[in-house]
Amino acid sequence: MLSKKDYYYDLPPELIAQDPLKDRSASRLMVLGRKDGSISHRHFTDIKEYLKPGDCLVLNNTRVIPARLYGVKEGTGAGIEVLLLKRLEANSWECLVKPGKKAKEGCRIIFGDGLLSAVVTDIVDEGNRRIRFEYEGIFEEILDKLGEMPLPPYITHKLPREDRERYQTVYSKIEGSAAAPTAGLHFTEKLLEEIRAMGVKTEFVTLHVGLGTFRPVKADNILEHHMHSEYCEISAETAASINESRAAGGRIICVGTTSVRTLESLSSDDGRVNAGSRDTDIFIYPGYTFKAVDGLITNFHLPESTLLMLVSAFAGREHVLAAYEEAIKEKYRFFSFGDAMVIL
């Protein structure tokens, strides 16, 4: 049995980063040797020293939407919170609703004094709701007025509206995520330009991050954990470019676990990346054979999380847990707004 307890570590709460640094690239960087478990301590701008001409950085260009809405139930005025998870059709979304018992099928919810309304049309996977929205105008503009950024549960305060862009990567483009691909938050435009000037390619894929990212693994046997599916896409041009880099001997280095999951979901067994789009529920844990990824830039993840299991599959559980122990000793900042690790 693969036990979730094998991925537990004790994290002092004060090491959970509550706010982003003013300078994105000022984070610390732990360098972890994938084969030997070697560890060194650097700053994120030093990432350039670990990249080579011919390498290809793969980044997720998804953009977080202000997906948390607060409304009232028509007729009773009871407060209801709705979190948009996945767009199903033009005006229909799969949503997480709290409290669920107030949102039965047929329930109508009013937001912003009627600027937006919604009807629960179905109860779906794991108690989530299918909701149809009704409004006049452009949905994204209404959402921008009424919605809040859905920060992870370990962030204890709301992000001020003027700081919304700090929870987006500088290259975010395709709207649809309920959470940021946080490994990319460390990059500035200047740093990316310097990396490209070295002869390193940057290519963009899309995976819309859902709340499954933060869903705890409840089953003791991790094989019993159900991954929530997320939409991912790779264009023909991007797939061709990544494949060219590999054929020429360059390394494919993913920025974030979402980029890893996208490549591994859309690659052949021989490592060739295929263009296309799909909903993926790929769950990567130790024992998995990577097809398309040679390196990984990532943040420090929650104990017993699927993300920690993915990183452990890539670098070895013992190496990763030893690195986390070192990070705690050296007082690295953890989770979404925290420091970074590169595994090569």
N, C-alpha and C positions, 0 to 999 in steps of 0.2 A: 504493500500500500504506500502511495505517496501522500504523506501527511502534511497538512498545512502547518502543523507545529514546527516542522523542520525549517520554516521560513519566518519564524518569530525572532524578533530582537527587541530589546528594551530601550525605548527612546525617551530621554528626558523631554518633557513638554516644552521647555524653554528653547529647544533647538528647532522647533517647528516655525519656519519663517512666516510671519503674519503680514509683512508688507514687502513689496518689491524694492530693490535697490534703485536709487535715482539713475545710476548709470547701469544699463543692462549688462554690459560686458565686464562689470567690476566684480562679478562673482568669483569664488574660488573654483578651482578645477582639480579634481583628483584624477590621476592617470593610473589605470589598472591594466596590468599585463594579462591578456586573456589566457596565455599558456602557463605562465609561471606565477601569477598572482602578485607580481611586483607592484609596489605602490609608490607614487611620488606626488608631491603637493605643489600645485602651480596656481596661476590665475587664468581666468577664462581666455583672455587675449592671447595666452601662450598656445592656444589650440593650433595656431599656424605652424608651430614647430613640429606638430605631429601629423601634418598633412603633407602630401607630396604631389608634385606635378603629375597629372594623369588620374589622380583620385577623383571620385565623384561623390559630392555631398548630396544626400537625398533628404528634402525637407517637406513637411506637411503644410500646405498653404490654406488649410481650413481657417475660417474666421468664426469666432464665438459670437452668437447672437444674444441679445438681452432676453434670455429664455424664461426667466421667472416672472410670473404674473400673479398679482393679488386681486381677487374678485370677490363677489358676493353671490350667494345662491338666490335666484329669483324667487320671490314669495316669502322667504324667511329672513333674508339679509345675513345669513350665516357666512362667515368668512371662509374662503376657499383659496388655497394656493395651487397654482398650476405650473408645472415645469415642462416645457416643450422638449421632447426627446428626439423625435424623428418625423420628418415631413413624409406623409403617405401619399397625399394628393395635393392639389393647389391649396385648398382651404382645410385640409384634414391632417391632423397630427396625432402621433402616439405621445401620450403625456403621462407624467407622474402627478397624481393629485393627492393633496392632503387637506382635510382628512377624507380618506377614501369612502367612508360610510355615508358621507353627505353627497357623494357624487355618483348616484345610481344612474342607470341608463335612462335617458330622457331628461335628466337634470339640465337646467339652463343656468349659465353663469354670466354675470355682468361685470365688465371691467371698465374703469375710467368713466363712470357715470353714463355708460351706454355707448362710449366711443367704439367699444368692441364687446361682442357677446359670443357665447359658445354653447353648444349642445353636446352632451355626452352621448355618443351614438353606439358605443360598444365597450365592454370590459374585455381586455385582451391579456396577453402574456404577463404572468406574475402580478396580476391585479392592476396593471396600467390601464389607462382609458384611451379610447379613440375619441377624439373631440373634433367637431366641425365648427370652424369659426365663421362669424358673420360680421361684416363691417362695410363701410363705404370708404373708398380711396385705396391706398397702397398698404398692404399688410405690414411690410417691413418698416414703413414710416410710423405706423401706429405702435408697433412693437418697440421702436426706438423711444417713443414717448412714454409708454406705460411699463415697459419691462425693466428688469434688473439683471445684471450679470450674475449668473448662477455660480458663485464661488464655491469651492469644495467645502465640505462640512468642517474641516479642521481650521479653516480661516474664520476667526471669531468675530469679525466685523465686516460691514458692507464696504464695498469699494466706491469711493466718491465718483459721481458721474464724470467729473473732469479727469479722473484717472483710468477711465475705461480702457484706453489704448495700452496701458501697461499690462493688461491681461490679454493682449493680442501680440502675436509676433509681428515684426516690422514688414514681413512679406505675406501677411494674412490677406486672402483674396476672395475665397469662395465661402459664402455664409452658410452656416448649418450646424455648428458645434454647440454643445451644451457645456463644454469645458475646453480650455486651451491645451494645445500640444506643448507642454511647458518647457521641454528641453530647448525649444527654439526661442524662448524668451530672452536668452543670453546674447543673441546676435543683434548687432547694430548694422545699419546699412554700410557704415564705414568698414567694419570688420569683414562683412561679406565681400565688399569691393576688393579689400586687400587679399582675401583668400582667392578670389577669381584671378587677380593679377599674378598670383603664384602659379597659375596653370591648373587650378583645381576647378572642376565644373560644379555648378549648383543646379540641381534639377528638382522640380516640384511635383509631388503627388498630392492627392486629397484623401483624407479620411475624416469624416465628421465624428468627432468624439462624443460618445453618449455617456450617460451616468454609470454605465457598466464599468467604466474606468475606476469608479470609487466603490462599486458594490463589493462588500466584504465576501471572502470565501467562507461560507458557513459550514460546508461539509468537511468533516475531518479528513476524508479521502478526497484529495483535490480533483480526482477524475470524475467525481460526482457533481462538480461545480458547473453550472450552466452559464455560458457567456452570452451576454446580450449582443445582438448583431448590430453592426455599424456599416454605413455606406462608405465604400472606397472606390477610387478611380485613378487610372494611369492613362495618360494620352499616348497616342502612337509615337509622337515625337519624343516624349520623355522616355518611353520604353526603349526606343532605338538608341537614344543617347547613352542610357545606362548600359545597354548591351555592348555598345561600341567601347565604352570605358573598360568594361571587364575584358573584352576580347583583346584590348591593347595592353592588358596587364595592370590596369588601375584598380584600386580598391573601391568598393562600394561602401560608403560610411553613412549610416542612417542617423539623422537627427531625431531622436525620440522613438519610443516604443511604437507609436502610431505609424511612423514611416516603416518600421520593421514589419509590422503586421500587414501593411499594405503590400509591400514587396513580396512577402512570403505567401500572401493570399493570391497573388497574381503572377506567380513564377512557376515555370516548369521544373521538374526534378533535376534537370541539368543546370539550373541556375539562370536560365534565360527568362528575362522579365517580359511579360505579355501585356499588351495594351488591353484595356477593358474596364468595366465597372461591375461591382457586385456588392451585395450585403455580405459581410464576413463576420463569422463568430469564432475565428481561429483562436485557439487557446494554446499558447506556447509555454511549455514547462520542461524541466530537465529530462533529457532523453530525446528531445526534438533535434532533428538534423536540419541545420540552416541551409537554405538553397542559394540565397541571393545577397547575403549580408556579410561583410568582412569587418566592419567596425561599427561602434555605437556610441553616440553622445547622448547622455540621459541625465535625469535628476535622481535624487535619492527618494526611494518609494516607501510606501507604508508597509509595516510588518504584515506578513501573511497575505499580501495582495497579489493579484495575477501579474502585476507589473514587475514585482520583485521576483516572481517565478520565471518570467520571461528573461530578465537580466541574468538570473542564475542559470538558465538554460544556455545562455550565450557564453558566460564566463566561468561557469562552475559554481555550485552553491557554496562550497567552502571558501573559494576566493572572494565571492561577493560578500558573504557574511563577515569575513575577516576585514574586508575593506570598510564595511559599515561600522564595525567595531572601532576601526581606526578613525573614521569620520566623526564618530561620537566623541572619542578621546580628544580629537583636534577641534571639536566644536564647530563642525560644518553646519550650515543651515539646511534644513530638510524640507522636502515636498515642493509644491508648485512654485513658490517664490524663492526657493532655496538655491544651493550651489549645484555644481554639475560634476559629472564623471565622464571620462572618455575611456572606452574599453577597446584596446587594439591588440 
